[in-house]
Amino acid sequence: MSQNVMGVQEKSSRARTRRLKIQKVVLQSVAVAGVLSVALLAPNALQILKLFGVSKKRNFTQAINTSRRRLVAAGLLRYEDGFLRITEKGERKLREIERRNYQLPQPKRWDKKWRVLIFDIPERRKSVRDKVRLTLTAIGFKRLQNSVWVYPYDCEDLITLLKADFKIGRDLLYLIVDSIENDAILRDWFDI
């Protein structure tokens, strides 16, 4: 009997985690675009949701619609002229989710290579640039300069998702470098 209860708890926990991840994808998609047609939400989010186990189109549509309804009911999104807009409350929730939930896996041993991100996002997209900085900080990157960030472990898949999500493909460069001058501070920061 306790085994049955355990299975229910695990299933419930997985469902909550999946629901939170889907909400994050929906909020991020709307936040990046400023406004977003419900029809336009599907293409960008589908690729990301596949990572969370939503693979069939029907399941995807159902997951997005359910999440959208919940986010509107909670006051995180609102409809305006047929488009979804993120509310101030929604932006706060998104920042909270990003800070609380995302962690890059860390291997047991460091490969002694630094991952350096350099971005040059135009002033007209200042809000996107700020969101990139907030996201990198939340994930654990260390800022070397305003638009130069460093991380000691492989994070290429995450950067690919960031480029797609923020639509900054050519504005963000991912480098793998063997050494950084005076990296003792970085080694201390990352405890490696």
C-alpha positions, 0 to 999 in steps of 0.5 A: 500500500505504501508503494502505491502511495509513493507512486502517486506522490512521484507522479504528482511531483513529476506533473507539477514539475512539468506544468511549471516548465511549460508555464515558464516556456509560455511566459518566456515566449510572451515576454521576449516578443512583448506581445504574442499571437496564440498561433505564433506561440506554438512553433517556438515552444514546440521544440523546447517542450519536446525536451520536457516529454511533450512530443505529440502535437495533440498533447502539445496543443493541450499542454499550451492551452491549459497552461495559457488558461491557468496563466491568464486566470492567475493574472500572469498573462492577459489578452489584448486585441487578440494577443497575449501580453505578459503582465508585471506580475507575470514578469516577476513570476518568470524571473522567480522561476528562472532563478529558482529552477534552472541549474546546469548539470556539473560534471564531477571533473572540470575539463579545464576549458572555459565557456565564454559568452560574448554578446552585442545586442543592439540598444533598440533591444535593450530589454532583451539584453537585460533579460539575457544578463538576468538569465545568465546570472540566474544560471550561475555565469560569472560576468567578466565585463558587461557583455562578456560572461564565463562558465567552466562547464559545457553549456552549449545546449542551453546557449542554443536554447537561449539564442532561439528563445531570445532570437539573438543568434548572431548577437551571441558568440559561444567560445571554448577557451583553454585559458583566461589570464588571471583566472584564479578569481574565476577558479575561486568563484566556481570552486574548481 
